[in-house]
Amino acid sequence: MKNSVFKKEHIEDIAKERMNVCHACQLYTTDDAGCMIPGTHPCCDQRQGGCGCSLSLKIRSLSSECPLGKWKAELTQEEEDAINQKLNI
């Protein structure tokens, strides 16, 4: 979530690349019914086997990956947690 609020150029570059992949994916939806939390679209359609996550948040999470393997995590969750701890986030 912090990467959506405190935007950094290198993370936005990764997010843009990931969203380009998502736009072409069969799991991409702007229909709230496919989202885990209504009102968070576009998302990865959970009705079609996706995670239901808000893509505007997920594409900026460096420890997240596409459920279909179309893009990989840049960091492990532990690495991201360690960075956040160092930054007091």
The first five atom37 places (N, CA, C, CB, O) and aatype in JSON, in Angstrom:
{
  "aatype": [12, 11, 2, 15, 19, 13, 11, 11, 6, 8, 9, 6, 3, 9, 0, 11, 6, 1, 12, 2, 19, 4, 8, 0, 4, 5, 10, 18, 16, 16, 3, 3, 0, 7, 4, 12, 9, 14, 7, 16, 8, 14, 4, 4, 3, 5, 1, 5, 7, 7, 4, 7, 4, 15, 10, 15, 10, 11, 9, 1, 15, 10, 15, 15, 6, 4, 14, 10, 7, 11, 17, 11, 0, 6, 10, 16, 5, 6, 6, 6, 3, 0, 9, 2, 5, 11, 10, 2, 9],
  "atom_mask": [
    [1, 1, 1, 1, 1],
    [1, 1, 1, 1, 1],
    [1, 1, 1, 1, 1],
    [1, 1, 1, 1, 1],
    [1, 1, 1, 1, 1],
    [1, 1, 1, 1, 1],
    [1, 1, 1, 1, 1],
    [1, 1, 1, 1, 1],
    [1, 1, 1, 1, 1],
    [1, 1, 1, 1, 1],
    [1, 1, 1, 1, 1],
    [1, 1, 1, 1, 1],
    [1, 1, 1, 1, 1],
    [1, 1, 1, 1, 1],
    [1, 1, 1, 1, 1],
    [1, 1, 1, 1, 1],
    [1, 1, 1, 1, 1],
    [1, 1, 1, 1, 1],
    [1, 1, 1, 1, 1],
    [1, 1, 1, 1, 1],
    [1, 1, 1, 1, 1],
    [1, 1, 1, 1, 1],
    [1, 1, 1, 1, 1],
    [1, 1, 1, 1, 1],
    [1, 1, 1, 1, 1],
    [1, 1, 1, 1, 1],
    [1, 1, 1, 1, 1],
    [1, 1, 1, 1, 1],
    [1, 1, 1, 1, 1],
    [1, 1, 1, 1, 1],
    [1, 1, 1, 1, 1],
    [1, 1, 1, 1, 1],
    [1, 1, 1, 1, 1],
    [1, 1, 1, 0, 1],
    [1, 1, 1, 1, 1],
    [1, 1, 1, 1, 1],
    [1, 1, 1, 1, 1],
    [1, 1, 1, 1, 1],
    [1, 1, 1, 0, 1],
    [1, 1, 1, 1, 1],
    [1, 1, 1, 1, 1],
    [1, 1, 1, 1, 1],
    [1, 1, 1, 1, 1],
    [1, 1, 1, 1, 1],
    [1, 1, 1, 1, 1],
    [1, 1, 1, 1, 1],
    [1, 1, 1, 1, 1],
    [1, 1, 1, 1, 1],
    [1, 1, 1, 0, 1],
    [1, 1, 1, 0, 1],
    [1, 1, 1, 1, 1],
    [1, 1, 1, 0, 1],
    [1, 1, 1, 1, 1],
    [1, 1, 1, 1, 1],
    [1, 1, 1, 1, 1],
    [1, 1, 1, 1, 1],
    [1, 1, 1, 1, 1],
    [1, 1, 1, 1, 1],
    [1, 1, 1, 1, 1],
    [1, 1, 1, 1, 1],
    [1, 1, 1, 1, 1],
    [1, 1, 1, 1, 1],
    [1, 1, 1, 1, 1],
    [1, 1, 1, 1, 1],
    [1, 1, 1, 1, 1],
    [1, 1, 1, 1, 1],
    [1, 1, 1, 1, 1],
    [1, 1, 1, 1, 1],
    [1, 1, 1, 0, 1],
    [1, 1, 1, 1, 1],
    [1, 1, 1, 1, 1],
    [1, 1, 1, 1, 1],
    [1, 1, 1, 1, 1],
    [1, 1, 1, 1, 1],
    [1, 1, 1, 1, 1],
    [1, 1, 1, 1, 1],
    [1, 1, 1, 1, 1],
    [1, 1, 1, 1, 1],
    [1, 1, 1, 1, 1],
    [1, 1, 1, 1, 1],
    [1, 1, 1, 1, 1],
    [1, 1, 1, 1, 1],
    [1, 1, 1, 1, 1],
    [1, 1, 1, 1, 1],
    [1, 1, 1, 1, 1],
    [1, 1, 1, 1, 1],
    [1, 1, 1, 1, 1],
    [1, 1, 1, 1, 1],
    [1, 1, 1, 1, 1]
  ],
  "atom_positions": [
    [[0.82, -1.19, 0.0], [0.0, 0.0, 0.0], [0.87, 1.26, 0.0], [-0.94, -0.01, 1.21], [0.54, 2.25, -0.65]],
    [[1.99, 1.22, 0.73], [2.85, 2.41, 0.82], [3.37, 2.84, -0.54], [4.02, 2.14, 1.75], [3.55, 4.03, -0.79]],
    [[3.61, 1.87, -1.45], [4.12, 2.23, -2.77], [3.06, 2.91, -3.63], [4.63, 0.99, -3.48], [3.39, 3.54, -4.64]],
    [[1.81, 2.8, -3.25], [0.74, 3.51, -3.96], [0.6, 4.93, -3.45], [-0.58, 2.76, -3.81], [0.14, 5.82, -4.17]],
    [[0.99, 5.16, -2.21], [0.89, 6.48, -1.6], [2.17, 7.28, -1.83], [0.59, 6.36, -0.09], [2.14, 8.42, -2.27]],
    [[3.31, 6.64, -1.52], [4.62, 7.28, -1.66], [5.26, 6.74, -2.93], [5.53, 7.03, -0.41], [6.05, 5.8, -2.88]],
    [[4.93, 7.33, -4.05], [5.37, 6.8, -5.34], [6.82, 7.14, -5.63], [4.48, 7.35, -6.46], [7.29, 8.26, -5.4]],
    [[7.53, 6.12, -6.13], [8.93, 6.24, -6.52], [9.03, 5.84, -7.99], [9.86, 5.37, -5.62], [8.36, 4.92, -8.43]],
    [[9.88, 6.53, -8.72], [9.95, 6.33, -10.17], [10.24, 4.88, -10.55], [11.02, 7.23, -10.75], [9.6, 4.35, -11.45]],
    [[11.2, 4.23, -9.88], [11.54, 2.86, -10.27], [10.4, 1.89, -9.99], [12.79, 2.4, -9.52], [10.21, 0.92, -10.74]],
    [[9.64, 2.13, -8.94], [8.48, 1.27, -8.65], [7.36, 1.54, -9.65], [7.98, 1.5, -7.21], [6.66, 0.62, -10.06]],
    [[7.18, 2.78, -10.04], [6.18, 3.12, -11.05], [6.52, 2.49, -12.4], [6.05, 4.64, -11.19], [5.63, 2.12, -13.15]],
    [[7.82, 2.38, -12.7], [8.24, 1.72, -13.94], [7.85, 0.24, -13.92], [9.77, 1.87, -14.15], [7.35, -0.3, -14.9]],
    [[8.08, -0.41, -12.79], [7.69, -1.81, -12.62], [6.18, -1.94, -12.7], [8.21, -2.38, -11.28], [5.66, -2.83, -13.37]],
    [[5.47, -1.05, -12.04], [4.0, -1.09, -12.04], [3.45, -0.93, -13.45], [3.43, 0.0, -11.13], [2.49, -1.6, -13.83]],
    [[4.04, -0.04, -14.23], [3.58, 0.19, -15.61], [3.77, -1.07, -16.45], [4.34, 1.38, -16.25], [2.87, -1.47, -17.2]],
    [[4.93, -1.7, -16.34], [5.19, -2.94, -17.07], [4.2, -4.03, -16.67], [6.63, -3.42, -16.83], [3.65, -4.72, -17.52]],
    [[3.97, -4.16, -15.38], [3.04, -5.18, -14.89], [1.62, -4.91, -15.37], [3.07, -5.24, -13.36], [0.92, -5.83, -15.78]],
    [[1.18, -3.65, -15.32], [-0.18, -3.33, -15.75], [-0.37, -3.59, -17.24], [-0.51, -1.88, -15.43], [-1.45, -3.99, -17.66]],
    [[0.66, -3.36, -18.04], [0.58, -3.67, -19.46], [0.3, -5.16, -19.68], [1.88, -3.27, -20.18], [-0.49, -5.53, -20.55]],
    [[0.93, -6.0, -18.88], [0.7, -7.44, -18.95], [-0.73, -7.74, -18.49], [1.73, -8.21, -18.08], [-1.44, -8.53, -19.12]],
    [[-1.15, -7.11, -17.41], [-2.49, -7.36, -16.86], [-3.59, -6.96, -17.84], [-2.67, -6.58, -15.54], [-4.58, -7.68, -17.97]],
    [[-3.44, -5.86, -18.53], [-4.45, -5.39, -19.49], [-4.74, -6.44, -20.55], [-3.99, -4.09, -20.16], [-5.87, -6.54, -21.03]],
    [[-3.73, -7.21, -20.93], [-3.89, -8.21, -21.98], [-4.34, -9.58, -21.44], [-2.59, -8.37, -22.73], [-4.51, -10.52, -22.21]],
    [[-4.52, -9.68, -20.15], [-4.81, -10.96, -19.5], [-6.31, -11.24, -19.42], [-4.22, -10.99, -18.09], [-7.12, -10.33, -19.27]],
    [[-6.67, -12.52, -19.52], [-8.06, -12.92, -19.4], [-8.62, -12.73, -17.99], [-8.21, -14.37, -19.81], [-9.83, -12.74, -17.81]],
    [[-7.76, -12.57, -16.99], [-8.23, -12.36, -15.62], [-8.47, -10.89, -15.28], [-7.22, -12.94, -14.65], [-9.04, -10.59, -14.23]],
    [[-8.05, -9.98, -16.14], [-8.22, -8.54, -15.9], [-9.72, -8.21, -15.97], [-7.42, -7.69, -16.94], [-10.4, -8.58, -16.92]],
    [[-10.2, -7.51, -14.95], [-11.61, -7.11, -14.97], [-11.79, -5.75, -14.32], [-12.47, -8.16, -14.27], [-11.06, -5.38, -13.39]],
    [[-12.76, -5.04, -14.81], [-13.18, -3.79, -14.18], [-14.54, -3.99, -13.53], [-13.22, -2.62, -15.2], [-15.17, -3.03, -13.09]],
    [[-14.99, -5.24, -13.49], [-16.26, -5.61, -12.88], [-16.04, -5.89, -11.39], [-16.88, -6.85, -13.58], [-15.29, -6.8, -11.04]],
    [[-16.67, -5.12, -10.54], [-16.49, -5.28, -9.09], [-16.79, -6.69, -8.59], [-17.37, -4.32, -8.37], [-16.24, -7.11, -7.57]],
    [[-17.66, -7.42, -9.29], [-18.02, -8.77, -8.85], [-16.8, -9.7, -8.86], [-19.12, -9.35, -9.74], [-16.79, -10.7, -8.14]],
    [[-15.79, -9.39, -9.66], [-14.59, -10.2, -9.71], [-13.52, -9.79, -8.72], [0.0, 0.0, 0.0], [-12.48, -10.43, -8.61]],
    [[-13.78, -8.72, -7.98], [-12.81, -8.2, -7.02], [-13.1, -8.74, -5.61], [-12.83, -6.67, -7.01], [-14.25, -8.91, -5.23]],
    [[-12.04, -8.99, -4.87], [-12.18, -9.46, -3.49], [-12.92, -8.4, -2.66], [-10.8, -9.76, -2.88], [-13.77, -8.73, -1.83]],
    [[-12.59, -7.14, -2.9], [-13.23, -6.04, -2.18], [-13.89, -5.13, -3.21], [-12.19, -5.24, -1.29], [-13.2, -4.51, -4.01]],
    [[-15.22, -5.05, -3.2], [-15.92, -4.2, -4.18], [-15.4, -2.76, -4.13], [-17.44, -4.21, -3.92], [-15.08, -2.23, -3.06]],
    [[-15.32, -2.15, -5.31], [-14.85, -0.77, -5.4], [-13.36, -0.65, -5.58], [0.0, 0.0, 0.0], [-12.83, 0.47, -5.6]],
    [[-12.65, -1.77, -5.73], [-11.19, -1.72, -5.86], [-10.72, -2.1, -7.26], [-10.55, -2.65, -4.85], [-9.54, -2.41, -7.46]],
    [[-11.61, -2.07, -8.23], [-11.25, -2.43, -9.59], [-10.33, -1.38, -10.22], [-12.51, -2.61, -10.44], [-10.32, -0.23, -9.78]],
    [[-9.56, -1.76, -11.22], [-9.52, -3.07, -11.85], [-8.85, -4.08, -10.93], [-8.79, -3.0, -13.19], [-8.05, -3.73, -10.06]],
    [[-9.21, -5.34, -11.16], [-8.62, -6.38, -10.32], [-8.39, -7.65, -11.13], [-9.53, -6.68, -9.12], [-8.72, -7.73, -12.31]],
    [[-7.82, -8.63, -10.47], [-7.52, -9.93, -11.03], [-8.72, -10.83, -10.68], [-6.16, -10.53, -10.47], [-8.85, -11.28, -9.55]],
    [[-9.59, -11.07, -11.65], [-10.91, -11.67, -11.47], [-10.88, -13.0, -10.72], [-11.56, -11.87, -12.8], [-10.43, -14.02, -11.25]],
    [[-11.36, -12.98, -9.48], [-11.36, -14.2, -8.67], [-12.39, -15.2, -9.16], [-11.62, -13.86, -7.21], [-12.28, -16.39, -8.84]],
    [[-13.39, -14.77, -9.91], [-14.38, -15.7, -10.47], [-13.78, -16.59, -11.54], [-15.57, -14.93, -11.05], [-14.29, -17.67, -11.83]],
    [[-12.67, -16.13, -12.13], [-12.0, -16.87, -13.2], [-10.71, -17.54, -12.72], [-11.69, -15.93, -14.36], [-9.91, -18.01, -13.53]],
    [[-10.51, -17.59, -11.4], [-9.32, -18.23, -10.84], [-8.22, -17.27, -10.46], [0.0, 0.0, 0.0], [-7.13, -17.7, -10.07]],
    [[-8.48, -15.96, -10.56], [-7.5, -14.97, -10.14], [-7.54, -14.76, -8.63], [0.0, 0.0, 0.0], [-8.29, -15.43, -7.92]],
    [[-6.73, -13.85, -8.16], [-6.62, -13.61, -6.71], [-7.66, -12.63, -6.19], [-5.24, -13.09, -6.39], [-7.9, -12.59, -4.98]],
    [[-8.28, -11.83, -7.06], [-9.27, -10.85, -6.63], [-8.66, -9.57, -6.11], [0.0, 0.0, 0.0], [-9.38, -8.68, -5.65]],
    [[-7.33, -9.45, -6.18], [-6.64, -8.26, -5.66], [-6.85, -7.04, -6.55], [-5.15, -8.55, -5.52], [-7.01, -7.15, -7.77]],
    [[-6.83, -5.89, -5.91], [-6.83, -4.62, -6.63], [-5.49, -4.5, -7.35], [-7.06, -3.4, -5.66], [-4.43, -4.54, -6.72]],
    [[-5.54, -4.35, -8.66], [-4.3, -4.28, -9.42], [-3.54, -2.98, -9.18], [-4.59, -4.42, -10.88], [-2.31, -2.97, -9.27]],
    [[-4.23, -1.9, -8.87], [-3.52, -0.65, -8.62], [-2.6, -0.78, -7.39], [-4.52, 0.51, -8.41], [-1.6, -0.08, -7.3]],
    [[-2.95, -1.67, -6.47], [-2.09, -1.93, -5.31], [-1.1, -3.06, -5.59], [-2.94, -2.27, -4.09], [0.08, -2.93, -5.29]],
    [[-1.59, -4.15, -6.15], [-0.76, -5.34, -6.34], [0.42, -5.09, -7.27], [-1.59, -6.47, -6.88], [1.52, -5.59, -7.01]],
    [[0.23, -4.33, -8.33], [1.33, -4.11, -9.28], [2.46, -3.3, -8.67], [0.81, -3.4, -10.52], [3.57, -3.29, -9.2]],
    [[2.2, -2.63, -7.56], [3.22, -1.83, -6.88], [3.84, -2.56, -5.69], [2.62, -0.52, -6.4], [4.79, -2.06, -5.09]],
    [[3.33, -3.73, -5.36], [3.87, -4.53, -4.26], [5.03, -5.35, -4.81], [2.78, -5.44, -3.62], [4.83, -6.26, -5.62]],
    [[6.23, -5.05, -4.37], [7.41, -5.72, -4.91], [7.5, -7.18, -4.5], [8.65, -4.99, -4.46], [8.25, -7.94, -5.11]],
    [[6.75, -7.59, -3.48], [6.78, -9.0, -3.06], [5.6, -9.78, -3.62], [6.77, -9.08, -1.54], [5.43, -10.96, -3.3]],
    [[4.78, -9.16, -4.46], [3.64, -9.85, -5.08], [4.01, -10.37, -6.45], [2.44, -8.92, -5.18], [4.92, -9.86, -7.11]],
    [[3.28, -11.41, -6.88], [3.47, -11.95, -8.22], [2.12, -12.27, -8.84], [4.36, -13.2, -8.19], [1.12, -12.4, -8.13]],
    [[2.1, -12.38, -10.14], [0.9, -12.71, -10.88], [0.5, -14.16, -10.56], [1.12, -12.52, -12.41], [1.36, -15.04, -10.53]],
    [[-0.8, -14.41, -10.32], [-1.22, -15.78, -10.02], [-1.03, -16.74, -11.21], [-2.67, -15.79, -9.59], [-1.01, -17.96, -11.03]],
    [[-0.89, -16.19, -12.42], [-0.64, -17.03, -13.6], [0.85, -17.08, -13.96], [-1.44, -16.5, -14.79], [1.24, -17.71, -14.94]],
    [[1.69, -16.41, -13.16], [3.13, -16.43, -13.4], [3.58, -15.53, -14.53], [0.0, 0.0, 0.0], [4.68, -15.7, -15.06]],
    [[2.75, -14.56, -14.92], [3.1, -13.67, -16.03], [4.09, -12.59, -15.62], [1.84, -13.02, -16.59], [4.78, -12.03, -16.48]],
    [[4.18, -12.29, -14.33], [5.23, -11.45, -13.79], [5.55, -11.93, -12.39], [4.81, -9.95, -13.78], [4.67, -12.38, -11.65]],
    [[6.82, -11.83, -12.02], [7.32, -12.38, -10.77], [7.53, -11.3, -9.72], [8.62, -13.14, -11.0], [7.61, -10.11, -10.04]],
    [[7.63, -11.72, -8.48], [7.97, -10.82, -7.37], [9.4, -10.35, -7.54], [7.77, -11.53, -6.0], [10.27, -11.1, -7.98]],
    [[9.64, -9.12, -7.18], [10.99, -8.54, -7.22], [11.75, -8.84, -5.93], [10.92, -7.03, -7.44], [12.98, -8.92, -5.93]],
    [[11.01, -9.0, -4.83], [11.57, -9.27, -3.51], [10.73, -10.36, -2.83], [11.6, -7.97, -2.64], [9.57, -10.56, -3.18]],
    [[11.32, -11.06, -1.87], [10.52, -11.94, -1.03], [9.77, -11.06, -0.02], [11.41, -13.02, -0.31], [10.13, -9.9, 0.18]],
    [[8.76, -11.61, 0.6], [8.04, -10.86, 1.63], [8.98, -10.49, 2.77], [6.85, -11.69, 2.17], [8.87, -9.4, 3.33]],
    [[9.9, -11.39, 3.11], [10.85, -11.13, 4.2], [11.78, -9.96, 3.84], [11.68, -12.39, 4.5], [12.07, -9.12, 4.68]],
    [[12.24, -9.92, 2.59], [13.1, -8.82, 2.15], [12.35, -7.49, 2.19], [13.63, -9.08, 0.74], [12.89, -6.48, 2.63]],
    [[11.1, -7.5, 1.71], [10.31, -6.28, 1.74], [10.04, -5.83, 3.17], [8.98, -6.48, 0.99], [10.1, -4.64, 3.48]],
    [[9.74, -6.78, 4.05], [9.52, -6.45, 5.47], [10.77, -5.85, 6.1], [9.1, -7.7, 6.25], [10.68, -4.89, 6.87]],
    [[11.93, -6.4, 5.77], [13.2, -5.89, 6.33], [13.45, -4.46, 5.85], [14.39, -6.8, 5.92], [13.87, -3.62, 6.65]],
    [[13.2, -4.18, 4.59], [13.34, -2.82, 4.07], [12.4, -1.87, 4.79], [13.09, -2.79, 2.56], [12.79, -0.78, 5.21]],
    [[11.14, -2.29, 4.92], [10.16, -1.45, 5.6], [10.54, -1.19, 7.05], [8.79, -2.08, 5.52], [10.34, -0.09, 7.57]],
    [[11.09, -2.2, 7.72], [11.51, -2.04, 9.11], [12.66, -1.02, 9.2], [11.94, -3.4, 9.71], [12.68, -0.18, 10.1]],
    [[13.6, -1.09, 8.28], [14.71, -0.14, 8.26], [14.23, 1.28, 8.03], [15.72, -0.51, 7.19], [14.8, 2.24, 8.55]],
    [[13.15, 1.41, 7.23], [12.6, 2.73, 6.93], [11.54, 3.17, 7.93], [12.02, 2.73, 5.53], [10.95, 4.24, 7.79]],
    [[11.29, 2.33, 8.93], [10.26, 2.59, 9.94], [8.89, 2.79, 9.33], [10.63, 3.82, 10.76], [8.14, 3.68, 9.73]],
    [[8.55, 1.95, 8.37], [7.25, 2.01, 7.7], [6.37, 0.89, 8.22], [7.39, 1.93, 6.16], [5.23, 0.76, 7.8]]
  ]
}
